[in-house]
């Protein structure tokens, strides 16, 4: 199996084309491939295949390291888009890919830079059933109450303004409790934010991943929450791994711009291939 390792602000994915696989990409195999000791090591897998949608150049499926499938990843899709652009030199630099969350329009603006039309965010969704029209709520975790803003942007986001205490938060403790709270039947991603003038500082806890250096959908949800409270667009979101730029319209349409780069190409060993084939 040939693969490429890519990263976006430290958020790394293994990119595999479906045609390169001789077995199904099951949860057990995903966990093995993502394991840094017994596999390749990554924050997830991007599976590229032909699209049944004639408007899209490819289908991109996104898998978390615990084997679950994500609806959308802004960092992951950006890596997939730049991978497809490198694989088709001289091809169109504006195109569509199909994800579990729907079509994503992409524009490659540089060798390592792309802009994604993430779609229109919503403040209500089945991922926060019974939530009010404004998407606000309160959740208990780590012995205290947290006010949050629910945002659906291809996947569920719970945005919490942590203010000056942001950097001291123990996301390894707080994140899982919020992500799996009964309010969110499909689990939720959690963004803890602080507004720093024209910049938004964010720390992200992703379901199925844990605290991550960067998240495109997390940054998008955070920017939507800030926009609802009067922040002007575009918004620079400063993450542990670097910065993303998010444009939010009055209608909550979201455009995400950032970088991604290839780390290396590789081919798994015969031993690993046999071990993966033995899993179900």
KOLRO-623741 format. One line per 4 residues: for each residue y, x, z of C-alpha. Coordinates in steps of 0.05 Angstrom, whole numbers. Layout:
# KOLRO-623741
Y X Z ~ ... .
This chain:
# KOLRO-623741
0 0 0 ~ 67 29 -22 ~ 129 11 18 ~ 201 30 30 .
235 37 97 ~ 307 12 99 ~ 359 4 153 ~ 424 -33 163 .
466 -9 222 ~ 402 15 255 ~ 365 -50 243 ~ 305 -26 203 .
254 -62 160 ~ 192 -43 120 ~ 199 -72 50 ~ 134 -89 15 .
123 -124 -52 ~ 70 -178 -48 ~ 36 -149 -110 ~ 21 -85 -71 .
-21 -122 -19 ~ -96 -132 -23 ~ -97 -176 39 ~ -56 -231 70 .
2 -209 114 ~ -23 -241 179 ~ 10 -238 248 ~ -39 -184 272 .
-26 -141 211 ~ 49 -149 218 ~ 46 -127 290 ~ 5 -66 271 .
51 -45 215 ~ 113 -53 258 ~ 84 -14 317 ~ 118 54 322 .
55 87 350 ~ -2 59 308 ~ 36 35 246 ~ 99 50 207 .
147 26 261 ~ 203 -23 246 ~ 243 -84 269 ~ 206 -126 218 .
177 -133 148 ~ 210 -159 85 ~ 159 -187 36 ~ 185 -190 -36 .
153 -234 -88 ~ 168 -272 -151 ~ 207 -336 -140 ~ 187 -405 -161 .
261 -421 -165 ~ 285 -401 -235 ~ 355 -391 -207 ~ 332 -335 -160 .
308 -265 -179 ~ 259 -261 -121 ~ 234 -293 -57 ~ 246 -255 8 .
203 -272 68 ~ 225 -243 135 ~ 176 -226 191 ~ 192 -205 262 .
152 -150 296 ~ 115 -201 339 ~ 87 -231 275 ~ 131 -293 273 .
170 -311 210 ~ 246 -317 212 ~ 284 -366 169 ~ 339 -316 153 .
365 -247 170 ~ 432 -223 144 ~ 414 -150 153 ~ 344 -160 124 .
367 -198 62 ~ 422 -147 51 ~ 369 -92 51 ~ 325 -132 4 .
384 -145 -44 ~ 401 -71 -47 ~ 327 -54 -56 ~ 323 -102 -115 .
387 -74 -144 ~ 359 -2 -141 ~ 294 -27 -173 ~ 332 -57 -232 .
384 -6 -252 ~ 433 -34 -302 ~ 415 -105 -283 ~ 463 -159 -258 .
498 -141 -193 ~ 508 -214 -173 ~ 445 -254 -164 ~ 407 -303 -119 .
347 -293 -75 ~ 306 -348 -42 ~ 292 -347 33 ~ 260 -396 81 .
330 -420 96 ~ 345 -432 23 ~ 382 -395 -33 ~ 427 -336 -15 .
478 -314 -67 ~ 489 -239 -65 ~ 538 -190 -96 ~ 524 -115 -96 .
592 -83 -88 ~ 571 -10 -80 ~ 510 35 -77 ~ 499 17 -4 .
543 -45 4 ~ 531 -119 -10 ~ 562 -186 6 ~ 520 -247 21 .
540 -320 17 ~ 505 -342 81 ~ 518 -416 70 ~ 553 -468 112 .
544 -462 187 ~ 530 -524 228 ~ 543 -539 301 ~ 485 -588 305 .
413 -577 286 ~ 341 -595 305 ~ 339 -527 341 ~ 387 -557 393 .
364 -629 396 ~ 409 -675 434 ~ 466 -626 432 ~ 537 -655 425 .
574 -655 358 ~ 614 -593 378 ~ 551 -554 393 ~ 573 -534 463 .
527 -532 523 ~ 505 -497 586 ~ 441 -459 600 ~ 415 -428 664 .
388 -357 665 ~ 385 -298 714 ~ 409 -341 771 ~ 473 -367 739 .
500 -417 688 ~ 524 -395 619 ~ 569 -436 574 ~ 548 -428 501 .
565 -448 430 ~ 506 -468 386 ~ 512 -448 313 ~ 460 -458 260 .
467 -408 203 ~ 399 -408 171 ~ 370 -397 240 ~ 393 -418 310 .
446 -378 346 ~ 469 -386 418 ~ 537 -352 427 ~ 562 -335 497 .
631 -306 513 ~ 615 -254 566 ~ 685 -227 571 ~ 697 -160 605 .
627 -159 635 ~ 593 -155 567 ~ 571 -82 570 ~ 540 -89 639 .
494 -147 621 ~ 419 -134 625 ~ 397 -168 560 ~ 324 -150 573 .
326 -198 632 ~ 377 -251 609 ~ 359 -254 535 ~ 287 -279 540 .
305 -332 591 ~ 358 -362 545 ~ 319 -352 481 ~ 260 -393 508 .
299 -445 548 ~ 275 -517 541 ~ 341 -534 506 ~ 316 -495 445 .
247 -518 422 ~ 244 -467 366 ~ 272 -411 410 ~ 341 -384 395 .
376 -319 380 ~ 430 -302 431 ~ 497 -266 419 ~ 539 -243 478 .
611 -231 455 ~ 679 -206 477 ~ 743 -216 436 ~ 780 -150 429 .
844 -168 391 ~ 825 -174 318 ~ 755 -148 331 ~ 695 -183 360 .
648 -141 402 ~ 577 -169 404 ~ 509 -152 434 ~ 450 -188 403 .
384 -211 431 ~ 337 -235 375 ~ 277 -280 386 ~ 214 -242 368 .
251 -175 371 ~ 292 -165 434 ~ 359 -131 439 ~ 376 -102 371 .
429 -54 346 ~ 454 -103 294 ~ 441 -173 267 ~ 474 -205 207 .
460 -277 227 ~ 479 -259 299 ~ 545 -231 276 ~ 556 -292 232 .
543 -340 289 ~ 589 -300 334 ~ 644 -301 282 ~ 637 -377 273 .
643 -386 349 ~ 705 -342 350 ~ 735 -378 290 ~ 727 -445 325 .
770 -417 381 ~ 826 -395 336 ~ 806 -326 310 ~ 832 -311 241 .
786 -293 183 ~ 759 -244 162 ~ 730 -222 229 ~ 704 -152 243 .
643 -156 287 ~ 629 -91 325 ~ 555 -83 342 ~ 517 -26 374 .
498 0 306 ~ 565 -8 271 ~ 610 -61 241 ~ 601 -121 196 .
656 -163 164 ~ 649 -238 166 ~ 692 -288 129 ~ 692 -359 157 .
727 -416 121 ~ 755 -479 152 ~ 692 -515 129 ~ 650 -461 164 .
624 -429 100 ~ 604 -358 118 ~ 607 -294 77 ~ 577 -230 106 .
592 -159 82 ~ 559 -95 105 ~ 519 -34 87 ~ 445 -17 82 .
408 45 59 ~ 339 69 42 ~ 308 115 94 ~ 245 135 57 .
189 114 11 ~ 116 119 31 ~ 44 99 23 ~ 0 81 82 .
-62 124 94 ~ -133 102 78 ~ -147 100 152 ~ -90 52 166 .
-108 10 105 ~ -179 2 130 ~ -154 -15 200 ~ -108 -68 172 .
-163 -97 128 ~ -208 -105 189 ~ -155 -148 224 ~ -149 -223 213 .
